[in-house]
C-alpha cells in the first residue's frame, strides 16, 4: 500500500511515491487552481502505483479541508473534491505541518519554511501543531511574510533579508521555547551558516512527512479519521 505525497509550493508542485527514489515536478504559480493541480499530478504520476495520497498545501487546514484559498496560488482549492478527483483516500495537510512531521526527531521543534511565503509548524513530543506565524505583525505595519517571503528577498537583497531572518528566528525561539528550529524551504540555501540552535531542512523529508501521516501512530494531531477524505 504505497502513498503518493504531493508538496504544493508557490513555484512548483513536487511529487514522490513511497518506495521510489524518483521525484517529479511541474510548475505552480498564481494561476494554478485545485482542479488543474489534480490534472497535472495524475499526468505527472503516470506509471506509478499508489493507493493513498497526502497533499501538503500552503493554507490552514481544518477537518481535512482548506480553511481559505492559498494566498500564492489560484482559486478552487476549497471546493475541490479531492478524493473523488484522485479516486483514492486523501489526507490534506498544511505544507509546513507535513514538513515538520518529516523532520521530527523527538522533543520540541519549530519548523520554518522559507519560500514564496513563510510556513510554520511546531512538533512537541510527536504532537503536530500547525501555525500561521507568517501573518503576525513584524515591523512597520508589515507581517513576517511580507519581510521574509520572496518579494522581500527580491526587494531588499540577500544581506538585509538574512538579517531579518535571523531576527525572526530569535523572536520565535524566545517566545515558543523549543529545543531546536528547523529551517527549510527553497531559500534556506541562501543562509550559511545557520543561527545557533538551528538545523537545515531537507526537501526529501517533506515527502517523508506525507508517508508518515499514514503509517505512524505517533502523529497524534493528524491521526483523526475525519481527516481522511474518502472517494
C-alpha positions in Angstrom: 0.0 0.0 0.0 2.0 2.9 -1.3 1.5 6.6 -0.5 1.8 9.4 -3.1 2.9 12.6 -1.5 2.2 15.9 -3.2 4.1 19.0 -2.0 2.3 22.1 -3.4 4.5 25.2 -3.4 4.2 28.7 -4.8 6.7 27.9 -7.6 6.4 24.1 -8.2 4.2 21.1 -7.4 6.5 18.2 -6.4 5.5 14.6 -6.1 7.1 11.3 -4.8 5.7 7.8 -4.2 6.7 5.7 -1.3 9.4 3.2 -2.1 10.6 5.0 -5.2 13.5 7.5 -5.0 12.4 9.4 -8.1 10.9 12.9 -7.6 8.9 14.7 -10.3 7.7 18.3 -10.5 5.6 20.7 -12.6 5.2 24.5 -12.3 2.6 26.0 -10.0 2.0 29.8 -9.5 -0.8 32.2 -9.0 -2.9 30.8 -11.9 -2.9 27.2 -10.6 -6.3 26.0 -9.5 -7.1 23.0 -7.3 -8.5 21.0 -10.3 -5.6 22.0 -12.5 -3.2 20.6 -9.8 -5.1 17.3 -9.8 -5.0 17.0 -13.5 -1.3 17.9 -13.6 -0.4 15.3 -10.9 -2.4 12.5 -12.4 -0.5 13.1 -15.6 2.8 13.5 -13.8 2.4 10.3 -11.8 1.8 8.2 -14.9 3.4 4.7 -14.4 3.4 4.9 -10.6 1.3 2.6 -8.4 -0.2 4.2 -5.3 -3.4 3.8 -3.3 -3.3 6.7 -0.8 -2.4 10.3 -1.1 -1.0 13.1 1.1 -1.2 16.7 -0.1 0.8 19.4 1.6 -1.0 22.7 0.8 0.1 26.3 1.8 -3.1 27.1 3.6 -4.6 26.4 7.1 -6.4 23.0 7.1 -9.5 22.3 9.2 -11.3 18.9 9.4 -9.3 17.8 6.3 -10.1 20.8 4.1 -8.6 24.2 3.4 -10.0 27.0 5.6 -9.4 29.6 2.8 -7.8 29.7 -0.6 -3.9 29.6 -0.7 -2.6 33.2 -1.0 0.1 32.4 -3.6 -2.0 30.1 -5.9 -5.2 30.3 -8.0 -8.7 29.5 -6.8 -10.8 26.4 -6.5 -8.9 24.7 -3.6 -11.7 24.9 -1.0 -14.3 23.4 -3.3 -12.2 20.7 -5.0 -13.5 17.1 -4.3 -10.0 15.7 -3.7 -10.7 12.0 -3.0 -13.3 11.8 -5.8 -10.9 13.5 -8.3 -8.0 11.2 -7.5 -10.2 8.1 -6.8 -8.2 7.4 -3.7 -8.3 8.3 0.0 -6.6 11.7 0.6 -5.1 13.4 3.7 -4.9 17.2 3.1 -2.3 18.8 5.4 -0.8 22.2 5.8 2.5 22.1 3.9 4.7 23.3 6.8 3.0 20.7 9.1 3.8 17.9 6.7 7.4 19.0 6.5 7.6 19.3 10.3 6.3 15.7 10.6 9.0 14.5 8.2 11.8 16.3 10.2 10.6 15.3 13.6 13.2 13.6 15.8 11.5 13.9 19.1 11.4 16.8 21.6 10.1 20.3 20.8 10.8 21.6 17.3 9.8 24.7 15.4 9.8 24.3 11.6 10.1 27.5 9.5 9.8 27.2 5.7 11.5 30.0 3.7 9.9 30.1 0.2 7.4 32.1 -1.7 5.9 32.9 1.7 6.7 31.7 5.2 5.5 28.3 6.5 5.5 27.4 10.2 4.6 24.4 12.4 5.5 23.1 15.9 6.1 19.5 16.8 6.1 18.8 20.6 6.6 15.2 21.7 5.2 14.0 18.4 2.1 16.2 18.6 1.9 18.4 15.5 0.6 22.0 15.8 0.2 23.8 12.5 0.8 27.6 12.9 0.2 30.8 10.9 3.1 32.8 12.2 3.6 34.4 8.8 0.7 36.7 9.3 1.7 38.1 12.7 2.9 41.8 12.7 6.7 42.1 12.5 7.7 45.7 11.9 6.4 49.0 10.5 3.0 47.5 9.8 4.3 44.6 7.8 3.8 40.9 8.6 6.6 38.4 8.9 5.8 37.0 5.5 6.0 40.5 3.9 9.5 40.9 5.3 10.7 37.3 4.9 9.0 36.0 1.7 10.3 36.0 -1.9 9.1 39.6 -2.6 11.1 40.9 0.4 14.2 39.0 -0.8 14.0 40.5 -4.2 13.3 44.0 -2.9 15.9 44.2 -0.1 18.6 41.8 -1.3 20.3 38.9 0.4 22.2 40.7 3.2 19.3 42.7 4.6 16.9 39.7 4.1 19.2 37.4 6.0 19.4 39.9 8.9 15.6 39.9 9.1 15.5 36.0 9.1 18.0 35.9 12.0 15.9 38.5 13.9 12.7 36.5 13.2 14.3 33.2 14.4 15.4 34.8 17.7 12.0 36.2 18.3 10.2 32.9 17.7 12.7 30.9 19.8 12.3 33.3 22.7 8.5 33.2 22.5 8.0 29.4 21.8 10.9 27.9 23.8 11.7 24.9 21.6 14.7 22.6 21.6 15.6 23.4 18.0 14.5 25.3 14.9 14.5 23.5 11.6 14.8 25.9 8.6 13.5 24.5 5.3 12.1 25.8 2.1 13.9 26.8 -1.1 15.5 29.9 0.3 17.3 28.2 3.2 20.2 27.6 0.7 21.0 31.3 0.9 21.8 31.1 4.7 25.2 29.8 5.6 25.9 29.3 8.4 22.6 28.9 10.2 22.0 30.6 13.6 22.9 28.6 16.7 20.2 26.0 17.6 19.0 25.6 14.1 19.1 22.6 11.7 18.9 22.8 7.9 15.8 21.2 6.5 16.0 18.6 3.7 13.4 18.7 0.9 13.2 14.9 0.8 11.8 15.0 4.3 8.7 16.8 3.2 7.7 13.7 1.3 8.6 11.6 4.3 6.1 13.6 6.3 3.4 12.7 3.8 4.3 9.0 4.1 4.5 9.1 7.9 1.0 10.5 8.5 -0.5 7.3 7.1 1.8 4.8 8.8 3.0 6.3 12.1 0.5 6.2 15.1 2.6 8.9 16.9 1.4 11.6 14.5 -1.4 12.3 17.0 -2.6 15.7 15.8 -3.1 14.4 12.3 -4.5 10.9 13.1 -8.2 11.5 13.3 -10.2 9.5 10.7 -12.3 12.5 10.0 -9.3 14.0 8.3 -9.2 11.1 5.7 -11.2 12.1 2.6 -12.8 9.0 1.0 -13.7 8.7 -2.7 
